[in-house]
Amino acid sequence: MSPYDDIPSTRRARTSHSWDDLYPGGHDYPPEDAYPAPAARASVGRASVGRASVPDQGYGGARYDVDPYGPTYEPHAQGRDPYGSGPLGSGPYGSGPYGDPPPVSPPVFPVGPGLPGPMGQPGPGQEMPGRGVVGRASVRPISPSGPPPGVGPGGGDGPGGRGPGGPGGRGPRNPFGRGGRGAGPDGPDGDGRRRRPGASDPKRAKKARRRNLIIAAFAVFIMLTGVGVVGATYYVDGVKTSDQLKFPETTTVYYSNGKELAKLGEVTRYPLKFAEMNDAVVESIVASEDKTFWTNEGVDFTGVMRAAWNNFTGGSTQGASTITQQYARVAFDLEGATYSRKLREAVMAWKIDDQLSKKEILEYYLNSVPFGRQTYGIEAAAQAFFGKTANRNAKLPQITDAEAMVLVSMVKQPNPDPDDPDGSPGYDPTFSPKAEEQARARWDYVRGQMVELGYLSPEENAAIAFPKPESFRKYDPKVGNGMDKPDGLVVNHVLSELTQSPTSVFKGKSWKSIREGGYKIYTTIHQGAQKAAEAAADEHVKGSYMSGQPASLQAALVAVEPGTGRVLAYFGGHDGKGADYGGFYYDEAGVATGVGRFPSGSSFKVYTLAAALREGYSLNSYWQWTPHDMPGGRTGTNKIRNASSCPTDMNKKTGACSLLNSTIASLNVPFYELTVSVTPAKVLAMARDAGIDYMWTDQRVRQELYKTKDTATLTPSKFDIILGIGQYPITVMDHANGLATFAAGGLRAQAHFVTKVTDGDRIVYGETLPKPNQQRILIPQASDNLTYALSQVPSAKSLNIGWDAAGKTGTWEYNKRTDQNAHAWMVGYTKKIAAAVWVGNEKDEKAIVDKNKSTIWGSGIPASIWRKFMTDANAAMKPKKENTQFNGPVEVGNTDPDRSVPSPTPPPQPTFDPGCFPPGMCPSPNPSGPAPVGNGGARPPSTLPPPRQTGALVAEP
């Protein structure tokens, strides 16, 4: 519901008369200007005809019959944009965020006698007949002030009216000026306005006409001869109205449930009808940018001449464009300060002035120019800078003359020049002391123009003052819109994904183009799961396991949906504008940003175990768990050591531990030996296939595993045998995606943040999900055995949410000490959620201890965070409780692979079909698929992950 609905009009109390009393019909916009049409239009090289009134172009109430302040973005919007129907063709904001531009039918100005053309009311002045001028140029003199005589702002019974007898006094103001002290004679011909010097001097008027004719003729000669294409522009380009322009609209990011996650911009554009714009902004913009706006032909011929002359003499081009020229620059995207741009701008401004009324031009201009603070249009600026409104009908406080003068000053340059912020600080007085100094100087200039035009009386001029600092709303571009919260990092990943995905329609485009594109971005983030992640891992949330811990400690948590790769929750840190500890993304400059890569320690053993199971190894194979000399220089004092013991061998002391118990106890020695047996290349291939896209070397050089077809090329040159026990850094997000692959029974999906992007009713980007028949990275029996082993890990087994859970803890030691850790992990999954948690120091790598000065292990704070998150996220997501349990283990695989040791107690011989070969490897009764073939026999090949793309090309935005 609009905040401006169903309220009485707000009027400025300058007189005792109301707007409606003084100007009946002023809000309904009769078809022409509020003063009679001039005798002829300025024209060079073409016939000029008298201007007459035209049928109403839709400025009545019916044109804006839909609330322009309704919600701009609604999840999965199906209807038309809430701005309704518009002036030219279909609605000004159409059936998309900006609408399909309707065909423009320019107003027709009849040739023949001129007709009276009031805009606000029937003018009291004498009707002036139009006349056609053919074969010669006729130029109207340009007044240095407001509307010409004949627009008496004083009514018949007002103090400044045309009443017989008595001096022309100050009458009630119309939308374009005020009645001043009449300088003319008393009686019927008094116009009720202050006369400007020379306004009635025939000689001066004649000189002005001659001067303008010469300037116009020369300027157009330059246009037509100097740049031929500029002259042709008049006949080629159509006039664009503001409702046909593609403005930098605010893009909105949504959670997966359609609720708003963040807005990419503080405010957006709030278009107003001219009748809604209060006097302060209308007068101020004319005074600031174009004091002859109401009388000129839309072109500053002197400025065009100056641009041409400077071009010929090697000087720089100048400004001083009219409002119409400035609107042409916006409407036709004319950039730079070149000679050709100036000429093209003049041609288009001339055309705009010929086809649109002055009110239309000013309305479109004030709704389209930038004012700073990411605002476009005067209403958005009024709200952003002062918390007020420029809408005379709104119930918010009205913006004052002084405040409007500040805003219109910013049109010249809203923001500092990034290349020279000191020399060109802009005109936003809140930006810097230099900008305030420049803004005050510009404000004084505008005030002088307001006085000259009669918009400020002497008394008002004496009383007006530059707004005090406390009247400006505080503004910090780094705060607000959700970007300063943990969700801000989600937005960064969203923008990175959209601009980096190979087949995305946004590939190669800037973040700015997305932020200001008015898109609706629907993310994969589940609102409840995201809150659960913050409640468990955010040190600023009371009740989280990080709350009250040493300030140097930092946690990160990422959750991924098995089978789809959708990121359900992402906590990379509390500050959305700060460091990202959950992973990395490519920022707007294309630079990899983020610090979320850490040695995963024993949590990486899930990939080593999976690689062994894919090679046909049995969980019942045995490995020497006590330290001993091994390849890779691990001899003597450099032997691999454990942080725990084999639980089944403490009494027997055989030195042998099964692969299953080695996993549960997280023994380093057997897993290092297992890596030697399987080979580091195959362990690395499994990690890559599961979802580890990136891994860093000891020198912290990032390797893109997803691009590596043969992982043997990276081992041992980049990653040695110690890879198998987690020495090399990976990201928290990749780790979560790898676990999600195992949760989905070996179905690999690409982790991603965006489900779709819409531009109005069109879907311009969509996610890519795995195909149901996509080859899995593990056969069912190997997948079941992997999940069974991980489900026996105590930190995962203790999760009690009605779903079976599997997981793995891990730590990486600090400074080669087994009693201190630098990184601690807990990773795990149910069939519906996979999550990875890391805890470490936010800056320098050092020993991590809790608030009790105790060493942090994976089974401590990380496991507590993981269990709290899994419990709360499961409650928020409410997955349907069916098929909640994992399959049991399958007695398959080679129990005597290379480098293993004999079983201390030989297992019973399995029964098998004599016709099955090789023995012991018959098809499993498990209906989910065939059993593996022994000792590395027939098994699925090590496959590359699917192409790294999360968006499919749908349509250009």
TALIN-V167946 format. One record per pair of residues at least 12 apart in sequence whose ideal C-beta (glycine too) atoms are under 6 Angstrom apart, sorted by sequence separation. I is the first residue (numbers start at 1). J is the second residue. If there is no record, write none. Layout:
I:J / I:J
This chain:
70:82 / 81:93 / 90:102 / 159:171 / 183:195 / 306:318 / 366:378 / 378:390 / 427:439 / 558:570 / 570:582 / 627:639 / 693:705 / 755:767 / 795:807 / 921:933 / 89:102 / 158:171 / 179:192 / 180:193 / 181:194 / 250:263 / 251:264 / 413:426 / 425:438 / 583:596 / 648:661 / 657:670 / 692:705 / 693:706 / 811:824 / 825:838 / 921:934 / 37:51 / 88:102 / 89:103 / 114:128 / 158:172 / 168:182 / 179:193 / 180:194 / 413:427 / 557:571 / 580:594 / 582:596 / 627:641 / 737:751 / 793:807 / 795:809 / 68:83 / 80:95 / 114:129 / 167:182 / 250:265 / 412:427 / 427:442 / 581:596 / 646:661 / 703:718 / 752:767 / 791:806 / 793:808 / 810:825 / 824:839 / 88:104 / 113:129 / 114:130 / 168:184 / 329:345 / 332:348 / 495:511 / 556:572 / 579:595 / 580:596 / 790:806 / 918:934 / 113:130 / 154:171 / 303:320 / 328:345 / 382:399 / 386:403 / 410:427 / 688:705 / 790:807 / 809:826 / 823:840 / 66:84 / 153:171 / 250:268 / 409:427 / 410:428 / 537:555 / 647:665 / 733:751 / 790:808 / 65:84 / 160:179 / 167:186 / 249:268 / 646:665 / 787:806 / 808:827 / 153:173 / 166:186 / 300:320 / 317:337 / 325:345 / 328:348 / 537:557 / 32:53 / 111:132 / 153:174 / 171:192 / 300:321 / 328:349 / 625:646 / 644:665 / 697:718 / 749:770 / 807:828 / 31:53 / 168:190 / 247:269 / 300:322 / 806:828 / 839:861 / 31:54 / 164:187 / 443:466 / 747:770 / 805:828 / 806:829 / 822:845 / 839:862 / 63:87 / 164:188 / 168:192 / 325:349 / 328:352 / 533:557 / 558:582 / 572:596 / 31:56 / 125:150 / 154:179 / 317:342 / 324:349 / 556:581 / 642:667 / 805:830 / 837:862 / 153:179 / 162:188 / 298:324 / 381:407 / 440:466 / 556:582 / 642:668 / 685:711 / 123:150 / 554:581 / 642:669 / 684:711 / 803:830 / 820:847 / 821:848 / 123:151 / 124:152 / 162:190 / 311:339 / 324:352 / 640:668 / 837:865 / 58:87 / 147:176 / 324:353 / 626:655 / 640:669 / 747:776 / 748:777 / 837:866 / 29:59 / 57:87 / 146:176 / 147:177 / 293:323 / 409:439 / 529:559 / 681:711 / 746:776 / 146:177 / 161:192 / 624:655 / 681:712 / 746:777 / 28:60 / 160:192 / 290:322 / 307:339 / 625:657 / 640:672 / 746:778 / 796:828 / 824:856 / 826:858 / 290:323 / 409:442 / 695:728 / 696:729 / 814:847 / 824:857 / 825:858 / 289:323 / 409:443 / 537:571 / 540:574 / 622:656 / 681:715 / 824:858 / 835:869 / 890:924 / 307:342 / 490:525 / 680:715 / 695:730 / 820:855 / 371:407 / 533:569 / 538:574 / 622:658 / 826:862 / 890:926 / 324:361 / 534:571 / 746:783 / 825:862 / 826:863 / 124:162 / 154:192 / 327:365 / 330:368 / 372:410 / 405:443 / 533:571 / 620:658 / 621:659 / 692:730 / 745:783 / 824:862 / 152:191 / 371:410 / 529:568 / 530:569 / 892:931 / 152:192 / 529:569 / 556:596 / 619:659 / 683:723 / 826:866 / 833:873 / 892:932 / 894:934 / 405:446 / 619:660 / 680:721 / 683:724 / 693:734 / 894:935 / 149:191 / 304:346 / 323:365 / 369:411 / 372:414 / 430:472 / 524:566 / 526:568 / 625:667 / 627:669 / 692:734 / 371:414 / 372:415 / 524:567 / 680:723 / 691:734 / 370:414 / 625:669 / 625:670 / 631:676 / 676:721 / 675:721 / 691:737 / 692:738 / 811:857 / 299:346 / 623:670 / 691:738 / 811:858 / 832:879 / 486:534 / 690:738 / 810:858 / 675:724 / 809:858 / 299:349 / 623:673 / 691:741 / 809:859 / 145:196 / 298:349 / 299:350 / 690:741 / 298:350 / 672:724 / 54:107 / 671:724 / 672:725 / 120:174 / 609:663 / 671:725 / 120:175 / 298:353 / 297:353 / 372:428 / 668:725 / 51:109 / 52:110 / 406:467 / 49:111 / 52:114 / 53:115 / 402:464 / 612:674 / 52:115 / 608:671 / 615:678 / 50:114 / 53:117 / 141:205 / 294:358 / 403:467 / 602:666 / 795:859 / 2:67 / 4:69 / 402:467 / 605:671 / 608:674 / 612:678 / 2:69 / 141:208 / 608:675 / 611:678 / 141:209 / 795:863 / 799:867 / 139:209 / 801:871 / 611:682 / 799:870 / 611:683 / 139:212 / 801:874 / 139:213 / 608:683 / 611:686 / 137:213 / 610:686 / 37:114 / 511:588 / 52:130 / 607:686 / 36:116 / 37:117 / 50:130 / 490:570 / 607:687 / 50:131 / 803:884 / 804:885 / 219:301 / 804:886 / 49:132 / 489:572 / 33:117 / 34:118 / 32:117 / 34:119 / 48:133 / 216:301 / 219:304 / 274:359 / 486:571 / 33:119 / 34:120 / 215:301 / 219:305 / 222:308 / 387:473 / 500:586 / 743:829 / 36:123 / 47:134 / 385:472 / 489:576 / 30:118 / 35:123 / 488:576 / 632:720 / 689:777 / 739:827 / 30:119 / 36:125 / 39:128 / 274:363 / 488:577 / 496:585 / 632:721 / 48:138 / 215:305 / 486:576 / 496:586 / 739:829 / 36:127 / 40:131 / 240:331 / 485:576 / 489:580 / 743:834 / 36:128 / 39:131 / 484:576 / 493:585 / 735:827 / 40:133 / 44:137 / 483:576 / 484:577 / 492:585 / 26:120 / 43:137 / 740:834 / 739:834 / 791:886 / 25:121 / 271:367 / 23:120 / 24:121 / 42:139 / 281:378 / 23:121 / 40:138 / 42:140 / 736:834 / 478:577 / 597:696 / 736:835 / 787:886 / 736:836 / 735:836 / 788:889 / 38:140 / 373:475 / 784:887 / 732:836 / 785:889 / 785:890 / 732:838 / 784:890 / 269:376 / 272:379 / 266:374 / 267:375 / 269:377 / 265:374 / 270:379 / 281:390 / 781:890 / 270:380 / 233:344 / 269:380 / 781:892 / 35:147 / 239:351 / 278:390 / 227:340 / 230:343 / 234:347 / 239:352 / 267:380 / 277:390 / 36:150 / 230:344 / 233:347 / 278:392 / 35:150 / 276:391 / 35:151 / 227:343 / 239:355 / 276:392 / 608:724 / 34:151 / 230:347 / 234:351 / 267:384 / 276:393 / 176:294 / 272:391 / 280:399 / 223:343 / 278:398 / 284:404 / 288:408 / 280:401 / 284:405 / 242:364 / 604:726 / 241:364 / 281:404 / 285:408 / 280:404 / 284:408 / 242:367 / 601:726 / 242:368 / 600:726 / 663:789 / 599:726 / 599:727 / 664:792 / 247:376 / 660:789 / 664:793 / 599:729 / 600:730 / 598:729 / 597:729 / 22:155 / 104:238 / 597:731 / 596:731 / 596:732 / 34:174 / 101:244 / 781:924 / 147:294 / 148:295 / 98:246 / 146:294 / 583:731 / 780:928 / 780:929 / 22:172 / 142:292 / 582:732 / 583:733 / 779:929 / 781:931 / 92:243 / 582:733 / 781:932 / 97:249 / 143:295 / 88:241 / 142:295 / 779:932 / 142:296 / 17:172 / 15:172 / 86:243 / 288:446 / 291:449 / 287:446 / 779:940 / 287:449 / 291:453 / 287:450 / 614:778 / 287:453 / 619:785 / 614:782 / 613:782 / 44:216 / 283:455 / 613:785 / 44:217 / 613:786 / 558:732 / 558:733 / 643:818 / 44:220 / 556:732 / 560:736 / 610:786 / 560:737 / 558:736 / 562:740 / 73:252 / 75:254 / 560:740 / 562:743 / 563:744 / 768:949 / 562:744 / 768:950 / 75:258 / 767:950 / 563:747 / 565:749 / 567:751 / 768:952 / 564:749 / 565:750 / 565:751 / 567:753 / 765:951 / 766:952 / 565:752 / 766:954 / 764:954 / 560:751 / 763:954 / 764:955 / 762:955 / 764:957 / 748:945 / 752:950 / 759:957 / 750:950 / 606:808 / 68:271 / 564:769 / 603:808 / 603:810 / 602:810 / 64:273 / 601:810 / 600:810 / 601:811 / 601:812 / 599:812 / 266:480 / 263:481 / 262:481 / 262:482 / 677:897 / 677:898 / 603:825 / 677:899 / 676:899 / 599:823 / 603:827 / 262:487 / 598:823 / 600:825 / 261:487 / 673:899 / 262:491 / 524:753 / 523:753 / 523:754 / 524:755 / 522:755 / 522:756 / 521:757 / 253:491 / 519:757 / 520:758 / 706:945 / 519:759 / 598:838 / 598:840 / 706:948 / 656:901 / 27:275 / 656:904 / 106:355 / 654:904 / 264:515 / 689:943 / 42:297 / 497:753 / 689:945 / 497:754 / 685:942 / 494:753 / 505:764 / 194:454 / 493:753 / 494:754 / 505:765 / 251:514 / 251:515 / 251:517 / 12:279 / 248:516 / 251:519 / 252:520 / 253:521 / 254:522 / 256:524 / 259:527 / 249:518 / 255:525 / 256:526 / 257:527 / 255:527 / 562:834 / 180:454 / 559:833 / 560:834 / 621:895 / 618:893 / 620:895 / 178:454 / 559:835 / 617:893 / 618:894 / 621:897 / 177:454 / 616:893 / 617:894 / 618:895 / 623:900 / 624:901 / 558:836 / 616:894 / 622:900 / 621:900 / 622:901 / 557:837 / 617:897 / 622:903 / 556:838 / 555:839 / 554:842 / 552:841 / 549:850 / 549:851 / 548:851 / 146:453 / 145:453 / 545:861 / 616:932 / 616:934 / 545:864 / 616:935 / 545:865 / 616:936 / 615:936 / 33:358 / 537:865 / 536:865 / 536:868 / 536:869 / 533:869 / 532:869 / 532:872 / 532:873 / 529:873 / 532:876 / 529:876 / 528:876 / 10:392 / 9:393 / 4:391 / 7:395 / 10:398 / 4:393 / 4:394 / 97:518 / 503:949 / 73:520 / 502:949 / 504:951 / 501:949 / 501:950 / 501:951 / 503:953 / 505:956 / 505:957 / 497:950 / 97:760 / 96:760
